[in-house]
Amino acid sequence: MTDLVVYAVYYTAATDTYKAGYVWNNILVPSDGSPPTVEGSLSVQDAERKYPIGSTYTASAS
């Protein structure tokens, strides 16, 4: 059985409704796969569940 990894999906730029970094989804992805891409969004691995839907993700500068 393949382990699943949690990802938080967030907007990379502000929309008419949400600011950049707004987490709009959490998804489970097989550990041997990669999350699907969605235009205007990125995903970040979130095993500790720090970014529930409605929270804000701030990308690190590194």
Secondary structure as GFF3:
##gff-version 3
##sequence-region A 1 62
A	DSSP	beta_strand	4	11	.	.	.	ID=ss1
A	DSSP	beta_strand	23	30	.	.	.	ID=ss2
A	DSSP	beta_strand	41	45	.	.	.	ID=ss3
###
